[in-house]
Amino acid sequence: MGIRLPSILLHTKQILKMQGASSKVKSNIPKGHIAVYVGEIQTRRFVVPISYLNHPSFLNLLKRAEEEFGFNHPMGGLTIPCREETFIDLTSRLQIL
């Protein structure tokens, strides 16, 4: 089974554009960042740098999001179906890089 990273990135860019269009309303997202919703049952909003989208570990989470939600994200932003602890652990390691 091949990995479809280009399609994941394409649809993530579309979500970024949608967030950019609504940024007049949600001005609490700094430039160069994206809001993501994380959680398996109940979600929590995180704001992360766009540069994370290029990291293989983060791309793995995006692939899981694609498998679970397709590209229809119920929260209006990018929704990642994983435990908050897992996401926090990953992003804390990405901050070091």
HELIX and SHEET records of a PDB file:
HELIX    1   1 LEU A    5  ALA A   21  1                                  17    
HELIX    2   2 ILE A   50  ASN A   54  5                                   5    
HELIX    3   3 PRO A   56  PHE A   69  1                                  14    
HELIX    4   4 GLU A   84  ILE A   96  1                                  13    
SHEET    1   A 3 ARG A  44  PRO A  49  0                                        
SHEET    2   A 3 HIS A  33  VAL A  38 -1                                        
SHEET    3   A 3 LEU A  78  ILE A  80  1                                        
END                                                                             
